Amino acid sequence: MPKLNWGILATGNIARAFARGVAHSRTGKLIAVGSRSQESADKFGAEFGVSRCHGSYEALLADPEVQAVYVCTPHPMHAEWAIKAAEAKKHVLCEKPIGINHAQAMAIVEAARRNDVFLMEAFMYRCHPQIKKLVELLREKVIGEVRLIQATFGFDAGFSPEGRLFKNALGGGGILDVGCYATSMSRLVAGVAMGRDFAEPLEVTAVGRLGETGIDEWTVASAKFPGDILAQLCTAVRLTPENVVRIFGTEGSIFLPTPWIPGRQGGAVKIIVNRNGEKPRTIAVRTSAWLYGLEADTVAKHVKKRQAAPPAMSWEDTLGNMRMLDMWRAALRFEYDSEKFDAPHPPVNGRPLAVCPKHRMKYGQIPGVTKPVSRLIMGCDNQGGMAHAAVMFDDFFTLGGNCFDTANIYGGGRPERLLGEWVRKRGLREQVNIIGKGAHTPHCNPEALARQLHESLDRLQTEYVDIYLMHRDNPEVPVGEFVEVINEHIRAGRIRAWGGSNWTLDRVEAAILYAQSKGLIGPVAVSNNFSLAEMIQPPWEGCLTASDPASRAWFRQRKVALLAWSSQARGFFTDRAGPRRTDDEELVRCWYSEANFARRARAYELAAKKRVEPINIALAYVLAQPFPTFALIGPRTLGEITSSFKGLEVELTEAEVKWLDGR
């Protein structure tokens, strides 16, 4: 295993525990410490024989001798400093929980991915041989099929309203501090029982007490995993339960008396197996290694692969665990003040938001829109709350994306409110393009259009939308009536340019001709489906596609911008699809056909040649058409943003486009 020079970022109690562990590791050497004050850094350095003592976290990250950094600040600071460490090209071990929510965890993981550094969440118990032995026992089915998991971790810290564990602003409460152990154990056990490395819960319910400082003081959760595996979880910071793990199966049970801190300085721990009708069997798991030394050695062992192997915490394991913690808190209707809609929500990296100077975004022009329009347009209907939306929107903007698509009908107005609040907080109204949509069936008429437009502008906190799209058409209304009312709003400054979503091209043509005859502004954009995979059945009633030859010919002639929704066929070009994959009913109904599978096969073949993913080929295909196209993407995670942006780097020749299409 390679040797690693460690720096510790922060100087609290957990930093001291790790410093002692590194000193007893096989691979690590503690050479530096960083604190918010020089005095604190010097004091820590004197205690542990460290000569490189930095009076700021920035100075530690700038130290060229430091190869790996242990981030152990209070919870809300993890994201900023783990990201900055990754950007400084340091390998990162981040204390649990990796962030205060799944959104922050995504940002940290993406920083590690984009900067090509190692990252692991510091669940030290996952690095101990006790867990390896537990996994072996479960895979051997020594207790048959797992049915119930009980995991508890809590303690009575003694109430202190200004203390870390009770302060809302410091991410206090039991769920994040030690409940994360219980969730990670349940996900591990359920996953191994299913033949996987971990499992995701189908649902989480919970009860608990939220104290006077607004944090969870004690709480119990119930979770259901696939295969009818259930989990009972308990955590607390104002009482001390029995901190053990019990696993019940069809043929017996397993008991872990010391699951979470199995010997800081080595020694033996016990796993007790009770098989039905047999005497209990005690299995001793011994190691001479120190617990935190094992953690440091796990980093070194896997540093070249950039993430740890199970049962230590991989990136997907960490993301899933944070998602489950969010579910636990949501079941209690508990969010931190910093997560609330009207909170500041600064960028997670702690810096002012700015477009990356080396971004690879491409831009186009749409008549009537004064700003260039990014060729990728971000759909805003997949953000659950402001914490998630801010991370997603920030990332898209940083990568050069400046166009956001939303609609009056989406989520009861929540996506419009989230987008509008983000734009306001960041002060970006004149740097971004907003696509608004309204007049959806059955409210598709001039009166409803005007009413919904005003409602959307109010939600978006803006005086205008850059592009307004009628979300549906109503053939019973003469097209001229729609042209007239939209032009009234253009003259009033509420709309800059307009078009139709899921309009037939005959109606778009009629609207263009009517506008020309009256000296008015006609439609300049159409948002219908367009992708390498042709839509067989619409995902929603009234949806139209523009992939047929006649539509392509019309766009080539008119040069009207096509804003293609489901531009990547909703996952058809990933491993979610396949002739034998029929679990996603909508994917099967809308995209499965012999012709589409042939196109998918060609996309896979070309992707292999170009050393990219098939979904990158699918997006590049949309952008390589001989008429103006923009691809709408609907990412739910930062990883999906990263994947989509890779499509911008793929250049397709005219011959390759025709070959992919196979017409």
N, C-alpha and C positions, 0 to 999 in steps of 0.2 A: 504494500500500500504506500502511496506517496506521503511524504511528510508535509505538514501544513503549518505555516506561521499564522497564528491567530491574533486577532484584535478583538477586544470586548467593548461593545458600544453601550455604555451606562455602567453604573457602579453599585447597584442595589444588592440585595441578599442573593438573588438568583445568579447574579454575575459572579459572586464569590463562590457559590456552589460549582459553577461551571469552571472557574479558574482552578479550583482544587481538582476537579475531574480531569482537565486537560493535562495537568501535571502528572497524572497517573495513566495517561493514554499511551498507546504505542506509536501514534503518528503525529500528535500535536505538540506545538510549542507556543506558549503564550508570550508574545513579544511586545504587545502594545495595549493600551487602554485609552478610551476616550470618554470624557465627561463634559458636563455643561460648565464646569469650573476647573481651573488648573489645580486648585487646592484638593478637590475631591479626587482628581486623577492621580495626583502625587501621593495621596494617602493610600489609594488602592494599589498603586505601583510599589510602594514601600512594603505593603503587606504581602504581596505575591512576587516580589523580586523582578518587577517589570521596569525597565529603564525608559521606554518610549511612552511617556505620559502626556497625552494631548488634552488641552483645555477646551476642546470643542469636538463635536462629532465630525464636523467637516475635516478637521485636521487628521483625525484617525483615518478617514476614508482616503485622504490624500497621501497617506504614508505608503511609499512604494514597497516596503518590506512586508506589509500585511497582505496575506493571500486570502484569508477567510475571516469573516466578521460574524460574531455572535451578537445579535440585536436583542437586547433585553430591557428596553425602555418600558414604561407603562403602555397598556394595550393600545390606546388611540394613536400612539406615536410609531407603532410597528410599521405601518404601511409606508409612511414618509421615509423612514431610515432604511428599511429593507430595500425600497426602490432605489434610493440614492446609493446604497452599497452596491447594488447590481449595476447601476450606471457607472460606478467607479471600477467596474470589472472585478469586484471582490465576490468570492463565493459566500453564500449567505446561509446561516443557521438562525432562524427567527423564532424567538420564544413563542410558545402557545398563548393565547390563540393568535394566529398569524395576523389577523386584523379584527376589527369589531363586527364585521359583517362579510357576507360573501362577495360583495362588490369590491371591497378593499383587498380581499384575498385574490380575486381575479387580477387586480392591478399589479400585485406583487409577483404573481406567477408570470404574467406577460412581460414584466421587466426582466425577470430571469431568462425567459425564453429569448427575448429580443437582444439581450446583452450576452447570451451564451455563457451563463454562469450557473453554478450549482445552487440549488435552493432546497431547504428542508425545514418543515415546521418541527419545533423541538419538543416532541413527545418522547422523552427519554425512555419511558417504560416500553415503547415499541422496539427499542434497540437491545433490550435485555433478553437473554436466552430463555427466560420464562415464557415469553410470548411466542418464540419460535417453537417451544415444546407444546404450548397450547394449540397452536395451529396444527402441529403433527397429530395430536390426539383427536382433534375435530375432523381432520381429513381421514383418519383411520376409523371414524364413526364409533369410537369407544362408548359413546352414550347414545348411539343410534342417530335418529334425525333430531336436530335441534328444534325445539319448540318455544322456549322462553329464555330470555336473557335478563338478569337483574344486575345492574351496575350502579354503585353509589360512591360518590366522593364529595365530602363536605367537611366543614369544621366551624367552630364557633370562634370568630375572630375578635369578639368583643366590640360592641357598637362604637364607631368613631366616625362622625359625619364628615370629617375632613380627611379621613384615611382613604387610601387607594381603593380598598374593597367596597367602600360605601359611597364613593363620590361618582356621581353620574358622568361628570366631564372626564373622568379617568377610566371609563368603561367598567365600573364596578359591578358587583353582583356575582353570584355563584355560577350561573350558566356559562359565562365566558371564562371565568378563572379556573374552575375545576370541573364544571359540568361537561366541558369539552372532552375530558378524559372518558366520561361515561358514554357520550355519544360515539366517540371514536372506537371504544371497545365494542359497543353493540353493532356498529357497522362492520367491524372486522369479523366478529363471530358470525353474524348473519351471512356475510359474504363467503367466508370459508365454508359454511354449511351448504352454500349453494354452488360450491366449486369455483368461486371467484376470490379475488383479493379483498374485496369489500362490497357492501351492498348499500343501496340508497333506500331510505324509508318511503313507503307509499303515503303515510300520514303520520302526524304527530299531534297529540292532544296533551294538555297540561293544566295543572292547577298550581297555585303558589301564592306567596305573599310578596307584594311590592311594598317596600318600606318607605319611610318618610323622606328619604333622599332620592326616591324614584328608581331604586334598583331592586333586583330579586334577592330576597334574603333567604328563603328556602322554597323549593319547588320540586314537584314530582311530574314526570312526563311518561306517557305511554306512546310507543311507536309500533307501527306494523310494517313489516318487511315482506317482500315477495315470498311465496311459499308458506304463508300464514305463520311466519316467525314473529313473535312478539317480544318487545323489550320494555322493561320497567326501569326508569332512570330517576335518580334522586341527587340533588346537589344543594348545598347550603353554605352560607357564611355566618349564620347566627345559631347553628346547632351542629352537633357532631354525631352523625349517624354511623352505622357500621360500614366502614369503607372497604367493601369486599365486592367480589364478582361471583355470581352463581349462574350456571348454565344448565338448563334442564332439557333432557332429550327423551326420546321414546324408550330408551333402555337404561337410563340412569342420569347422573348429574356430575358436573365438575365444579369444584369450589376453589377460588383463588383468595386466600386470606390476606395477601399483601400484593395486590395487583399494580398499584400506582407507583410506589417507591420501593422497589424490591432490593434494598441494600445499597446505600450510597457508596459504601467502601467494599463492595463485594460480599461474598458469603453465600449462604444457601437460603432458598425460598421453597415453599411447598405448593404443590398442586395436588388436591385430593380428589380422586375419582371414585364415585359411588355407582357401581353397576347393580341393577336390580337383582336381588337375591344373593349378592356376594358381599364379602367384607370390604370395607373401604380400603382403597390402595393409595398410599402416600408416595408421590413422586418428588424427590428432592432435585432441585435445579441449582447447581453450584457454579460459581464463577469467582475468580480472583480479581476480575476487573472492576474498577469503580464505575458507578452508574453513568456519570456524566462523561467519563472517559470513553465508555462504550459509544456514547452519542457522537463524540468527536471522531472516533475511529470509523463510525458509520459514514460520516461525511467524507472522510479520506478514501474509504473503500470505493465509494460510488461517484467521486468527484468528476471523473472523466465522462460519466454518463449524464451528468448534470442533475440527476435526481436519484433518490434512494430507491432500493428495491423493497417490496413488501417483505415482512410486515412493518418496516419503517414507513414513514409517511411520504408517499409519492405526491406529485402535484394534484392529480385527480382525487386522491384520497383526501387531501387537505381541502380542496374546493367542495367536495361533497360533505365533509364534516362541518365546514362553515355554513353550508346551506341548511344542514340539519339544525344547527344552533339558531339560525334565523327562524326556522320553523317553530322551534321551542319557544323562542321569545314572542313570535307572532301569536302563538296559542295563548299566551298570557297577555296579549295586547300591550307588549312592552317594547318600546323603542327608546334609544338614547336621545337626549335633547339634540345632539349633533346630527341625528338622522332625520329629524322632523322637517317637514316641507319648508318651513320658513327659516330654518337654520342656514348659516352662511355657506356650508358645503364647499370649502376651498378645494382646489385640486389636491389629490392624494399625495402627490410628490412634493407638496409644500412650496411650489414655485408658482409665479403668475402664469396663467395659461398663454401659450404661444404656439404658433405653427412651427413644426420642426423644419429647419432650413433644408434638410436633405430628404424631404418627403417626395413621394413618387406619384402623387395624385395628378390626374389629367383633367382638363377643363374644357368646357364647350360654351357656346353662346346660345341664348334663347332670346329671340326678338322681344323687346319690351323689358327685359331683365337687365338692370344696369351693371350687375356684377357677373363675373364669370361663374359658371355653374359646375361644380365638381361632377365628374362622370359617374361617380358612385354617389347615390342619394340614400341617406339613412332613414329608414322607416322608424317611427317613434311609437309603435304600439306594443312594444315588448319590454317596457321598463316598469318594474313593479313599484318603485317609490323613488323619492328624490335622491337617496344615497346611491342607488343603482343607476339612475338616469344621469346623474352628474359624472360618474366614472365613465359611462359609455359615451356620452356626448363629448366629454373632454378628450377622450382618446380619438374619436373620429375627427374632431377639429384639429387636434395636434398633428394628425397624419395628413392634413390637407383637405379634409372633407368640409364643405361649407354649405351643403344643401340638406335640409331636413324635411321629411314628408309626414304629415299628420292629417287628421280628418275630424270633423265635428262629431261623427258617430262613434269614434273609437273610445271604448272604455268609459262611457258616460262623461267624456270631456277630460278625463285624467291625463292622457298623453299630451293634450294641448296645454294643460296647466303646467305639467312638468317641463315641457320644452320652453314655454314662455318664461317660467321662473328661472330656468337655467340661463337663457339668453339675457334676462335682466340682471341676474347676479354677475354674469361675466362681462356685461357691457358690450355685447357683440352684435347688436341689431344691424348695424351697417356693414358687418363683416360676413353675415350668413344670409342664405336664401331660405325662406320658409315657403313650403308648398302647403296650402290649405285646401281641404275638400269639403263639400257640402251638398245639399239637395239630393240626399240618398233616398231611394224608394222606401216608403210611400210618400215621402215629403219632397217630391221632385217637381217643384213649380216655382215660378218667379217670386212669390211671396215668401215661401219657406226658404228659398235661397238667400234672400235679403236678411231674414230673421237669423238664420244660422250663421251667416257671415259676421254679423255684428256680435253674436254670441262667441264665435271663435276668436275674433279680434280681442274681445274682452278677456277670454281665457289666456290668450297668447301674450297679453299685455303689450300689444303693438297697434299701430295705426294702419298697417297695411300688410298684406301678404305679397310676396314676390310673384308667385304663381298661384292662381286659383283654378282648381279643377272641379267641374261638376262631377260628383261621385257616381252618378248614374244619369241616364237620359230618360225622358218621358216623351215618347213619340206622339202622344195626344196633345202636347203643347207645341204650337208652331215654333220652329227653331228660331225665328226672328225675335220672338218674345224673350228667349233666353239671351240672345245677343244684345238686345236693347237694355235689359236690366243689368247685365254685367258691365256694359259700357257706362252706365250711370255710375257704377261703383268705381270704374277706372277713372272717370272724370273727377270723382270725389276724392281720389287718392287712396282708396282702400285696396285696390288691386293694381298690379303692374302689368301682368300678362295672364292669359287664361287658356283653358283647354278643357277637354273632357276625359273622364276616366270611365272605361267600359262603354264607350260610344261606338256605334257602327261608323265606319269611315264614310258611308253615304251621308250620314247626318253631319259629320264633321265637314265634309265637302259643302253641304248645303249651308252650314253656318259661315264658312269662308266666303262663299258667293254672296250670301245676304249681306255680310259686313262690307264687302267690296262695293256692293250696289248702293249702300247707304253711307259710305265714307266712314265706317266704324272700324274698330279693331276686332279682328277675327281670332279664332283659336290658333295658337302657335305650338301647342303640345297635346299629345294624346297619351294617356296612361292606360294601356291595355297590356295583357300578358304577352310576353315574348321571351323565348328561351330556346336553347338547343333541343330540349325535349318539348314536344308539342303537347299542349293541354288537351287531354281527352275528354274530361268532364270538368266543369268549373268547380273550384272549391267552395264558392259561395254563389247563390242565385244571382243571375244577371251579369256575371263576369264574362268578358269577351277576350279572345286571343287575336293577335296580329301576326301569327307565324305563317299563315297560308300565303301562297304565291301572289294572290291578288293584293293582299294588304302590303306585302313587301314592295310590289310594283308601285303602289300608291305613295308609299313613303319615299321611295327613290325619286318619284316625280315631284312631289310637293315639298320635300325637305322639311316637313314638320317634325319636330322633336318627338321621339318615342321614349317615354319614361316607362321602362319595362318593369312591371311588378312580377314577383316570383321569377326573377331573372336567372336564378340557379335551380329552378324547378323544385324548390322546397326540400332539398336533400336528396333528389333522385340520383345525383352524381357522387354520392358518398356511400359508405357501407350500410347506410340505413335502408338502401334499396337493393333489389336483386330478384331474379325470377323466383327464388325460394323464400324471400323475405316478404311475408304478407301480414306482419303484425301491425303495420301502420295503414289502417283502412283508407284514410284520405289519400295517402301517397299512391296506393294501389288504384283507387278509383280515378284519380286525376291524371296519372302519368304512365301507368303500366300499359304498354303496347309493344308489339313486335318491332315496329319501326323505332320506337324510343329506346328499346334495349339495344338495337343495332347502333344507334347514335351513341349510347352510353359506352358500348364496347369500343367504338372508334375514339371516344374521348379518353378512355383508359389507355389505349394504345399510344395516342399522341402524347398524353401526359407522361408516360414512361420515357418516351424519346426526349422530351423537353425537361425531364426531371422535376416535374411539378405535380400537383394533385389534380385529379380529373375535374374537381369542382372549379379549379382555376381555369381550366380549358373552357368550361361552360360559361364562365363569366367573360372571359376574353372573347368568346364567340359573339356574345351580345354586343360588345363594344367595337367589334371589327366589321360591322355592317356598313354597306355603302350609302347610308343615310344617317342623320344624327340620332344617336342612341345614348341613353343614360340608364344605368342599372340601379333599380331600387333593391336595397338589401335590408333584411330585417334581423340583424344580429341580436341574440339574447346574451351573449358573452363576449368578452374581449378576444377570446380565442377565435370566435367566428368573424370578428372584425379583421383580425390578422389574416385569416384564411382568405377572406374576400379581397383584401388589398393585394394579395399575391397575384390575383388575376390581372391586376394592372401591369404587371411586369411581363406578361406573356404577349408576345407579338405573333399574330397569325397572318399568314399570307392569304391572298384571295383564293388560291388553290386549296389551302388547308380548310378554309371556311366552307367551301363547296364540298370538300370531301367529308367533313364532319357532318354536314347536313344530309348528304347522300341523296339529294333529289335528282 
